Amino acid sequence: MPSRAARPHALVTGTSSGIGEAIARRLLDDGWHVTGFDLAPARIGGAAFDAARVDLADGAAAQAAAQAIDPVQALVHAAGVLRVAELGRGNAADAELMWRLHVGAATRLADVLLPAMAEAGHGRVVLIGSRVAQGKAGRAQYAASKAALVGLAKSWAAEVVARGVTVNVVSPAATQTGMLDDPARAAAAPVLPPIGRLIQPGEIAALVAFLLSPMAAAITGQEIQICGGSSLSR
């Protein structure tokens, strides 16, 4: 494997579990140097992985952490939470948390890292969205915050398309992660995709790894679904 200094550098958020952890592990296997931003303790070790405890829901903290790390060639924003509520029963703090973590953190990180990538003439950004962004009962604020990522990605992609930087969204259907066991969503069981099983984090990580690769240089401003057939006409 290449030395740490020879590895390309990726910042991945939410690396303590679930999709973010799977992405970080895949990139490490592919020869990347990975910095993980997370509020929870890291579960990944090794000389090529740096863990930084960051409250990404705190915009100033996210921005400061991005400014403090070495230059990166890729940003993957996978950190997220899901809070469910029917109309009239929503918790304003839950809604604010989702917007700060999904949209606010992505914006703060991109504001620091994307211009540097464009200046260098190369870079990759992948935001982890959700198929729920198309709308689902009881998930209005989660859906809205994930839908906002698509607007951000397309807008950023248009700004840097001629400067060697791509920006895309990967939107999975229900995925087998610890989020499914969160008491905050106990009343809203996941719906299995038509393939008859949940999406696996490693499947998402594989697509993200491709989007960060040189072979994906012509793919930008796209939302790519890993839906297990959920988007097929029924």
Disulfide bonds with the S-S distance in Angstrom:
none
